[in-house]
Amino acid sequence: MTRVTTTWTADALAALAAEGATGALSGERGIVYLKAGRVVHVESAFAPDLGALLTRSGAVPPDGWWEAVDRGGTQHRVGHRLVDSGRLAAGALEVCHLGALFDAAYFVLAHDTRAQRFRPGAVHWLGAVRSVPVDVVVRESGRRRALLDRIWPDPAVDTLPLTRVPGTGSAALPARRSRILTQVDGVRTAAQIASALACRTYHTLVELRRLAADGLVRTAVPTAPVPPPGPEPPGVVWDDPDTALLRRLRDALEAL
Amino acid sequence: MPGIDESLLEAMRLPGARGASLVDWISGLALGAVGEAPGGDWEATAAETAELGRHVAESGSLAAGGPGGGGAEPGKEPPVEDLIATTGDAYHLLRFVSTPFDSTVFLHLWLDRNDGNLALARIRLAEMADRLVLG
């Protein structure tokens, strides 16, 4: 049975945690997997997953990763398989997994988006590595958002293509920030830069906001185009459709 | 092979250990914690020590090295290995952990100044940091 919900993702998670639920909660920006009311895995298209972080960094060769997926996937033991086969230390798996979990959770939870459906009993093929209480994940996502705003309060840096500010150098930057700056090319967004470098996206956002605060990086396109004069009342923005509503509408039509 | 909790529990077996945690120094998140939290709140401690660790990890002056520099492992990130803060009754030892994938973490050990042995703790924490990610 699939349960369709229309509540905020954080509220839906809190209710599922109170029930001690096991399954997958889909939101507009990703999926949260629960086991006995605790978060065991989070996926988001905005954040590289564990496989991307491990293979693109060279920590695990792609062959080794896919061997673990082939052999461990059906039993939901991919993580354990990586450790048992000696490809990854147990602590390394936990550190990388938690890094990916909180990274994806930031995109699912930091902005108020609606939960769409809950699939009870759904289990992720990676298998349990470490679990985290729902309230910790929700609180951390809010804290991360506040941290970004303290560095440089312009959320457009997180989503729009970025460009280097002409005439600025990159002398004396810390290694991570300097590496991220070299990927800013006027076309790519923060998530694409994170993917190219096999870095967690939130940690890339932190560096990009610091670069923006230092005047080295800005968004490549104007963030607020001047609306043409017309009968439209000011303040109405049409370029961000309510995808939850559209999906509910689609589901209702399909059910006819 | 030790996971995060086993590594922290091992750190707590050092003489004078009061609390140990694994902290992400960019986000300020505690990935794990055992024992007492300095100040009573692990989340607040992690956020504060992360800020301290980040400044040191990103410091151009500290990373510059001496003549003929580069150290034993040139190019290693972060270039700083550990950080020690001493108070009237305690030591705080922050040991950066190098991983072959993107992570930005350190082990934080809170050590009683009377019962603890800083030199021993420094050596052991370095070994624990290696075992955590290399097995």
HADDOCK unambig.tbl for C-alpha pairs under 7 A between the chains (distance, minus, plus):
assign (segid A and resid 53 and name CA) (segid B and resid 101 and name CA) 6.39 0.50 0.50
assign (segid A and resid 53 and name CA) (segid B and resid 102 and name CA) 6.89 0.50 0.50
assign (segid A and resid 54 and name CA) (segid B and resid 101 and name CA) 5.95 0.50 0.50
assign (segid A and resid 57 and name CA) (segid B and resid 100 and name CA) 6.90 0.50 0.50
assign (segid A and resid 57 and name CA) (segid B and resid 101 and name CA) 5.32 0.50 0.50
assign (segid A and resid 59 and name CA) (segid B and resid 100 and name CA) 5.08 0.50 0.50
assign (segid A and resid 59 and name CA) (segid B and resid 101 and name CA) 5.70 0.50 0.50
assign (segid A and resid 89 and name CA) (segid B and resid 1 and name CA) 6.60 0.50 0.50
assign (segid A and resid 89 and name CA) (segid B and resid 133 and name CA) 5.57 0.50 0.50
assign (segid A and resid 89 and name CA) (segid B and resid 134 and name CA) 5.37 0.50 0.50
assign (segid A and resid 89 and name CA) (segid B and resid 135 and name CA) 4.61 0.50 0.50
assign (segid A and resid 90 and name CA) (segid B and resid 1 and name CA) 5.92 0.50 0.50
assign (segid A and resid 90 and name CA) (segid B and resid 2 and name CA) 6.13 0.50 0.50
assign (segid A and resid 90 and name CA) (segid B and resid 3 and name CA) 5.13 0.50 0.50
assign (segid A and resid 90 and name CA) (segid B and resid 135 and name CA) 6.84 0.50 0.50
assign (segid A and resid 91 and name CA) (segid B and resid 2 and name CA) 6.04 0.50 0.50
assign (segid A and resid 91 and name CA) (segid B and resid 3 and name CA) 4.03 0.50 0.50
assign (segid A and resid 91 and name CA) (segid B and resid 4 and name CA) 5.46 0.50 0.50
assign (segid A and resid 91 and name CA) (segid B and resid 132 and name CA) 4.68 0.50 0.50
assign (segid A and resid 91 and name CA) (segid B and resid 133 and name CA) 5.29 0.50 0.50
assign (segid A and resid 92 and name CA) (segid B and resid 132 and name CA) 6.44 0.50 0.50
assign (segid A and resid 92 and name CA) (segid B and resid 133 and name CA) 4.39 0.50 0.50
assign (segid A and resid 94 and name CA) (segid B and resid 3 and name CA) 6.83 0.50 0.50
assign (segid A and resid 94 and name CA) (segid B and resid 4 and name CA) 6.97 0.50 0.50
assign (segid A and resid 144 and name CA) (segid B and resid 27 and name CA) 6.64 0.50 0.50
assign (segid A and resid 172 and name CA) (segid B and resid 60 and name CA) 6.78 0.50 0.50
assign (segid A and resid 174 and name CA) (segid B and resid 58 and name CA) 5.14 0.50 0.50
assign (segid A and resid 198 and name CA) (segid B and resid 102 and name CA) 6.95 0.50 0.50
assign (segid A and resid 199 and name CA) (segid B and resid 102 and name CA) 5.44 0.50 0.50
assign (segid A and resid 200 and name CA) (segid B and resid 102 and name CA) 6.96 0.50 0.50
assign (segid A and resid 203 and name CA) (segid B and resid 26 and name CA) 6.72 0.50 0.50
